[in-house]
Amino acid sequence: MKDFTAFLLTKVYQSKPIDEKYIDNAFQLTFKDVVYHFPNLTLEEVKYRIISNANELAVFLFRLGSELHQDNQHDLKSQIHWLLKELCSCEIYFNNTIDEGFYVVHGQGTVIGSRNVIGKGFKIHQGCTIGHKTNGGGNGNVIGDNVTMYCNSSVIGELYIGDNVIIGAHVLLTKDCDASKIFISANTVNEKGLR
């Protein structure tokens, strides 16, 4: 992964080398993320998916940026932020806390704003937004384990989203949500708690 990361950095203006410890940690975290959803994949298969710019590249770049953020490597972090936006067409702030099992499906247009705490097994599709109602302030959202956001859905506010929630395509959530709810439309509710 060191050679691949060095190749990526050739695309960044005034790039600086990144210590191999950050790269190794990010790769190990990415492997755990991917096998959470695809347990039969090998280390080499996950590596191939990263270097071929599959869904796993966005996860790897997020994990690498987070490693740099935690160690106050701000100049290096900005390089990875640029690569994440340029190569994966998504923006994920590195000050988010995202547990094992993070997975980005076709990340184009996906934005995960700052200061969110997200549990295990989180899966997010293209065009999704997790953000705040206020500019620059406030706390992030708290999202439980095994939550899935389908394309063009949004979580906006300082919300609590429980475990096992499924947020369907084009759904906008602006209120807290208990565990195990399925939101398939913003306009309908039935006796099972489905919206």
N, C-alpha and C positions, 0 to 999 in steps of 0.2 A: 504493500500500500504506500510505502514511502516514495517509490518511483512514480506511481500514479498521482500522488498528491503534488510532487514536484512538477509533473506535467501540467496539472491544473493551474498551478501558480504561475506558469508562463503566460496565462491569459489575464493576469492581474498586473496593473500598472505598478511599478516599483515593488515587486513582490519580495518578500523576505522568506527565508527557509523556516520551516516549522519543525520543532524538535520531534523526533520519532516517538517519544513517549506519548505525546498527544494523539498522534496518528494511530498508534497501536491501541490506546484506550478507546478511541472513537470507533475503531473497527470492531473491537470486542463487544462494545455496547451495541453497535449496529447488528452484529451477528445475533445477539440475544433478542433484539427487537424483531428481527426477521423470523427466527425459528420459533418465536412465540406463536406466530400465525402459520408458519410452514415448517413443522418440526422435522421433516425428512431432508431438508436441505443441508448440504455440507458447507464447511468453511470456504472451500474453493468455489462452490456454486454461488454463495453470497458475494464473495469477492468479484466474481465474474459479473454478477448483476450490478454491482456498484460501478465497475469500470466500463460497462457497456451503457451507462446512463439509463438504467432501468429505474423503477420506483425507489430502489434502495439507495441511489445516490443522494437524494434529498435527505434521507434519514442519516446517512453517513456525514454529510456536510453539517447538518444540525448538531449531531453529536460532537463533531470536531470543533465547531464554533463554541459549543457549550463548555467543552474542556478548556479552551482558550479563555473564555469568559470567566470561568471559576478561578483561573490563575492570573487574572488581570492582564492578559496579553492583548491589549486593546488594538494595537496596530495590526497584529495578525488576525484578530477576530474580524476586523473590517474587510480583510481580503476574502475570508470565507463567506461573510455575509453577501458580498458582491457576487461570488461564484454561485451561491444558492439561488440568488435572484436571476442571474444570467443563464445558468445551465438548467435549472429546474423550474424556472418561472414561478417561484413561490418565495414568500418571506416569512421566516419563522424567527422570532426574537430569541436570542440565546439566554436570556434571563428567565425563561420558562423552566419549570421543573416538570419533566415528562418522564414517567416511570417506564420500566421495561415493556416492550411490546408495541412501541410507537411505530406506526406504518403510514406512509403517504402513498395514496393511489392516484396516479396521474395528477401530480401536484400543481399543474398550471393554474395560476390565479389564486392559490390558497394563501391566506394570511393568518398567522397565529401571533396576535399582538403580545405585549409584554406582561410579565408577572403572573401568568396562569400556573396553576398546579393541576397536573393531569395524571390520572392513575394508569394502571397497567392495561395493556391491550388496546390502547387508543388507536383507532383507524380513521383517517380523514381523506376525503376524496377531493377532486378538483373544484376550484371556485369557492371553497368554503372560507368563512371568516370567523375568527374568535377574537372579539375586541371589547372595547370599553365604550361607555356612553360619553365619557369626558375625555378631552384631549390632554394627554400627558400626565394625568393623575389617577388616583384611585387604585384599588386593588384589582387583580385579575380575577378570572373565573376559577372555580374549583370544579373539576370534572372527575367523576369517579372512574372505577375500573370497567374495562370492556365496553366502552362507549364508541359508537360508530356515527360519523357524520357523512351523509351522502352528498352528492354534488350540489353546489350552490346553496348549501344551508349555512346558517349563521347563528352564533351564540353571542349576544351583545349585552353587556352590562357587567355587573359583579355578581354573577350567578353561581348557584350550587346546582350541579347536574349529577344525579345519583348514578350508581352502578348499573350497567347493562342497558343503558338508554340507547335507543336507535333514533337518530334524527334524519328523517327522510329528505329527499331532494327538495330544494327550494323552500325549506321550512326556516322561519325566523323565530328563535327563542329569545324572549326578553324577560322571562320569569323563571324562578327556581323550578326544578323538576325532580320529583321523587324517582327512586330506582325503578328499573324494569319497565319504563314507559316506551311506547313506540309512537313517534310523531310522523304521520304520513301526509298530513295536510294541515295547514294552519286554521282551517275553518270547520272541521268536523270533530266531534267527540262522541265516543260510544261508551257502553257500560264497562268495557275492559280497560278504560283509560286511554284508548287509542285516539289520537287526534288526526 
